[in-house]
Structures are given as C-alpha cells and as structure tokens.
Amino acid sequence: AMAGPPPLKPLVAVGQVTSTPDKELNFAACAGLVREAALRGACLVFLPEGFDYIGSDVAQTLSLAEELDGDLMGRYAELARECGVWLSLGGFHERGRDWPTTRRIYNCHALLDPAGNLVAAYRKTHLCDVELEGRVTMKESGFTNPGTEIVPPVETPAGKLGLSICYDLRFPEISLALRRAGAEILTYPSAFTVPTGSAHWEVLLRARAIENQCYVVAAAQTGQNHERRTSYGHALVVDPWGAVVAQCREGPGLCYAEIDLGYLRRVRRQIPVQGHRRPDLYGTVGLPPTP
C-alpha cells in the first residue's frame, strides 16, 4: 500500500501589537489578529506582554487592571471558543486577591484552551527594575507583586509549553527548570524597549533556544504605545538549533511557524546536553566540600 501524505505539523501564530491605554482599541486589534490566525489554521496564538493595555503612568496602569475572572478575560475566553484556538495571553495586568491590601497588581501570563478555560496562569517572577541613564527608566517592582512559582509546562497541540514573561528572558535558570520539567516550547511574550531590544533581544532568545534545545516563541509590543513609551517589536520564533524561522516586520501583524517535534527530538539526540549536565557541581563554587 502507498504511504499517505506526512501528517501536518502544528502551526502557531505569533502576534505583534501596539497597545495603548485604550483597552477597547487594543482588544479589537488583538481579536482581529486571532481571527486571522485561526483562518490560516493556527492551533495556538501568542499575544505579547501588555496585550490588554500599556498605561501612560503608574496610576493609570493600576486603575485599568482587572481580575482574571473579569470582563476582559471573559471576552478572550469567548474569542478562544469562537476561533477554536489556544490563546497565550502574555502579560495581563491582574488584580489579585490581595489587591485590597497591597494595591499592587501581578503581571500574569494566562493560557486559555479552545473551550475558553484558563488552564494555566504564570505570574512574572523577575520584575524589571532598570535605569539606563538618559535612555530608559523602569521600576516594575514599584507597583507589581512578584510571582512566587514557576508553572509546570502545559500540554498543547503544538507541544509542551513553558510560560515566562519578558524580563524572565535574562534569567536562564527559569528556562532550564522548565526544560527539566519537559518543556518543548519556551515562550517570552514581551514589551522590550528599543535600547535593550536592539542590543539583547534576538541574541538572548536564540541562546535560550540553543541551551535548552527548545522552540522559543516571543510575541512583542512594537512602536509608540504612548507619548513616553516606544517598544522594540521583532516578534519571532527560534527553532531548537537556534535558527530564527519566523519574524514579524515593522508594525502590528503576525508571523507563523510550524512546530516540528520530530526535529526537536533529533537535535536533542545529536547533542544530548541534558544528559551531560552536572547538577552535582552547579551552585557549589567556593563552598566547602561535603564531609
């Protein structure tokens, strides 16, 4: 008997948007991208950090935040059901249960399945406090609570997805932990600034892909979010060998990539770094030997 055609590889869509303080306009733009991706056959759509909005100051950022079971996430759940896709919502301004006492929010990466169920919620553990003199000043810890745990990878039609957010990219420890837990795709939804993005964005994403032998998916903010904020863009997908296989052009839009888990397994067999790691040595530099 003749062999049939090879099975189709799962297709993912990676969004690039310019969020503003206008939540309605942002939802309309993101919903349009999700519907476009669904028509192209994507099973999983990634949206960046701040997909809901990017406030012009701390007071506005806090005032616009919502609960995970609020109106906006309900609309995204309905969108997931309408389009029949998984949604990686990569940086939701969440008012947690402690909002009445802390008056701080969480930066939450929410993952919805095609039935609109919230299947995972990762709260950003590394907060971005950066001061590049004359260029960038950011103090996320001034209004955001850090998350307290790494979320186990989630089984999706494209592979096992490990959740992170933006500044987490600079800490390989979280990606290594997700890889040990079985991750096949690492995702870094982001809102990088232009100075940091032009210097570090692609090289860090490719490094995370190479050292973990995972696909890396990075949705991004792009362009002028408000009068004091411009984002770098360059949403992209990196394969387990470290090659950039998809990248957005300037402005809002989508890029697409097939996830080839057979290729991923082949890369891991050829250079089995996971089996070569020495956890017995890491973290022991300068410590006295165990008696």
C-alpha positions, 0 to 999 in steps of 0.5 A, spaced: 500 500 500 502 507 498 504 511 504 499 517 505 501 524 505 506 526 512 501 528 517 501 536 518 505 539 523 502 544 528 502 551 526 502 557 531 501 564 530 505 569 533 502 576 534 505 583 534 501 589 537 501 596 539 497 597 545 495 603 548 491 605 554 485 604 550 483 597 552 477 597 547 482 599 541 487 594 543 482 588 544 479 589 537 486 589 534 488 583 538 481 579 536 482 581 529 489 578 529 486 571 532 481 571 527 486 571 522 490 566 525 485 561 526 483 562 518 490 560 516 489 554 521 493 556 527 492 551 533 495 556 538 496 564 538 501 568 542 499 575 544 505 579 547 506 582 554 501 588 555 496 585 550 490 588 554 493 595 555 500 599 556 498 605 561 501 612 560 503 612 568 503 608 574 496 610 576 493 609 570 496 602 569 493 600 576 486 603 575 485 599 568 487 592 571 482 587 572 481 580 575 482 574 571 475 572 572 473 579 569 470 582 563 476 582 559 478 575 560 471 573 559 471 576 552 478 572 550 475 566 553 469 567 548 474 569 542 478 562 544 471 558 543 469 562 537 476 561 533 477 554 536 484 556 538 489 556 544 490 563 546 497 565 550 495 571 553 502 574 555 502 579 560 495 581 563 495 586 568 491 582 574 488 584 580 489 579 585 486 577 591 490 581 595 489 587 591 485 590 597 491 590 601 497 591 597 494 595 591 499 592 587 497 588 581 501 581 578 503 581 571 500 574 569 501 570 563 494 566 562 493 560 557 486 559 555 484 552 551 479 552 545 473 551 550 475 558 553 478 555 560 484 558 563 488 552 564 494 555 566 496 562 569 504 564 570 505 570 574 512 574 572 517 572 577 523 577 575 520 584 575 524 589 571 527 594 575 532 598 570 535 605 569 539 606 563 541 613 564 538 618 559 535 612 555 530 608 559 527 608 566 523 602 569 521 600 576 516 594 575 517 592 582 514 599 584 507 597 583 507 589 581 507 583 586 512 578 584 510 571 582 512 566 587 512 559 582 514 557 576 508 553 572 509 546 570 509 546 562 502 545 559 500 540 554 498 543 547 497 541 540 503 544 538 507 541 544 509 542 551 509 549 553 513 553 558 510 560 560 515 566 562 514 573 561 519 578 558 524 580 563 524 572 565 528 572 558 535 574 562 534 569 567 536 562 564 535 558 570 527 559 569 528 556 562 532 550 564 527 548 570 522 548 565 526 544 560 527 539 566 520 539 567 519 537 559 518 543 556 518 543 548 516 550 547 519 556 551 515 562 550 517 570 552 511 574 550 514 581 551 514 589 551 522 590 550 524 597 549 528 599 543 535 600 547 535 593 550 531 590 544 536 592 539 542 590 543 539 583 547 533 581 544 534 576 538 541 574 541 538 572 548 532 568 545 536 564 540 541 562 546 535 560 550 533 556 544 540 553 543 541 551 551 535 548 552 534 545 545 527 548 545 522 552 540 522 559 543 516 563 541 516 571 543 510 575 541 512 583 542 509 590 543 512 594 537 512 602 536 509 608 540 504 605 545 504 612 548 507 619 548 513 616 553 513 609 551 516 606 544 517 598 544 522 594 540 517 589 536 521 583 532 516 578 534 519 571 532 520 564 533 527 560 534 527 553 532 531 548 537 538 549 533 537 556 534 535 558 527 530 564 527 524 561 522 519 566 523 519 574 524 514 579 524 516 586 520 515 593 522 508 594 525 502 590 528 501 583 524 503 576 525 508 571 523 507 563 523 511 557 524 510 550 524 512 546 530 516 540 528 517 535 534 520 530 530 526 535 529 526 537 536 527 530 538 533 529 533 537 535 535 536 533 542 539 526 540 545 529 536 547 533 542 544 530 548 546 536 553 541 534 558 544 528 559 551 531 560 549 536 565 552 536 572 547 538 577 552 535 582 557 541 581 552 547 579 551 552 585 557 549 589 563 554 587 567 556 593 563 552 598 566 547 602 566 540 600 561 535 603 564 531 609 
